[in-house]
Amino acid sequence: MRTTFNIYRNNGLKLLIVIALLANFTACKKALTEEPKSVFNAEKFFNSVDEADLATLGVYQSMCNQNTLAFYASILYENDNDIAQVRDVVTSDFRGVAHYAITSESIYTQGTWQTYYEGINRANLVIEKIPQMASFNQEGQGKTLNRYLGEAKFLRGYYYAELVRLFGGVPIKLTPTRSGDDLRLAKATTDEVYQQVIKDMTEAIALLPEGKTSDERISKVAVKGMLARIALFAGGFSLRQNGKMEQPSNYKELYQIAQKQSKEVMESGVYTLNPSFEQFFRNQCQLKIDPNESMFEVAFYNLAGATPGSSVIGQWNAPAVAASTTLGRTNSYVKTTPLFRNSFLAGDLRRDIAVSTYQINAAGQAVEYTAAQDQNYAPGKWRREYQLQPIKDLNNTDINYVVLRYADVLLMRAEAENELNEGPNAAAYEAINMVRRRAFGKPVNTVDPTVDLPAGLSKAEFFERLKNERAWELCFEGLRKYDLLRWNILGSSLRATETALKTYRSTYPYIAGTMFKEGKHELYPIPLREIDLNKKLFQNPNY
């Protein structure tokens, strides 16, 4: 059984207590703009390393929530994209979030906004209080406390990165909220938010210890990988308040950060590719932290299988399973397309792992979909057959969300090198080819002309190969929609996908290309409740 920081595992009651305390002494329980209801005296809490540890674990806890990475931010918000969608063309419930019919009154985005700001406020408290502790400068304890400080800085940066990815420019608050604080803060710009994220993560790298962690807590090398991702997002296109998709003027400097950090991750030798693509996802489903490839993942566990603490991974994004089977029900709301399945090259072992073409009926039998039913193809990475633990709940699982794995770092390195060198260099080729070799069952460090990309590709040609490689390798892992967005091809990709699917079958149920509106749907609306409470906020374009 994996080690975890989740409140229902090893730290059990103590962490549950500290969460309750944090909810009080960080004051802002429900939203950035809400007046505090009560205040706990934090001065009486940060008196030992153990208490600082528990407070830091409380910052992590904001990830372990259906509003964030247990459901909405990891699965729902990635859809619809060019390779997956939420099933059914209904737009009146959660499907509307995916089908670009969302409004500012959405309970989904309201919950996400509140929970991420809750995590930021908890991080602010840890960042303020740990350096004030008497043991902060003591040998031994000081090193441990610096680690917790680094974790809090990383997590604050990560939560702001999530907010800017979803909502664009948002208010930045870097101090813990206290009774009487004016929480009505103005929006920062998208670039200002990313600057703060990069600052937090850079400072975290300096504070964290070398090597891997043995649990789901962040490591120094993993922060470097996350910083590479953030730099690519910051350097890519995003919707600005003027209603235009724009790339920052210093985007090459940001790509240089991604190049540097991904290079350092590779050269560290701390992480490698699991030789088996399939085994990586079997490990994830069997609640094992992959010792080679998993760089950062969010822990989920609930003793009874209910919420809070559980996720919908392997339930929402897996092949359909009838409830009466011993495997447990899968609603299979996320669907992929036959065109995406057909895009895999012959011999690519990822295809049949990534895409499932069957359902499991009430008798527990796998039944292949007919050609006319292929709109029901589903993600296969987290299928019930991989999940060996007894089913505790029909709606939830204990499967972690893997935020970052080493394969992504390799592909980010290839992308940064291609952009900065106006075409692929040897480092770009080697990085992408390592991923490709694993996909075809080849030794990852051995040149293989049968699967390696051909030499002499132009910058544009290499980018097209990279775009496809990221889809085949990272499909359904929470990144595809946002890759398309930062490349400024989300709308065109959705329309091309809808045209291709309607050509494939005129009745194919896909509406994202029609529903998506440029200059609007690249961002979610700022929750109306926040604007009502904070008159310094203003809505994102065209909502």
Buried (B, 14 or more C-beta within 10 A) or exposed (E): EBEBBBBBBEBEEBBEEBBEBBBBBBBBBBBBBBBBEEBBEBEEBBEEBEBBBBBBBBBBBBBBBBBBBBBBBBBBBBBBBBBBBBBEEEBEEBBBBBBBBBEBEBEBBBBBBBBBBBBBBBBBBBBBBBEEBEBBEEEEBBEBBBBBBBBBBBBBBBBBBBBBBBBBBBBBBEEBBBEEBEBBBEBBBBBBBBBBBBEBBBBBBEBBEEEBBEBBBBBBBBBBBBBBBBBBBBBBBBBBBEEEBBBBEEBEEBBBBBBBBBBBBBEBEBBBBBBBBBBBBBBBBBBBBBEBBBBBBBBBBBEEBEBBBBBBBBBBBBBBBBEEBEBBBBBBBBBBBBBBBEBBEEEBBBBEBBBBBBBBBEEEEBEEBEEEEBBBBBBBBBBBBBBEBEBBBEBBBBBBBBBBBBBBBBBBBBBBBBBBEEBBBEBBBBBBBBBBBBBBEBEBEEEEEEBBBEEEBEEEBBBEBBBEBBBBBBBBBBBBBBBBBBBBBBBBBBBEBBEBBBEBBEEBEBBBBEBBEBBBBBBBBBBBBBBEBBEEBEBBBEB
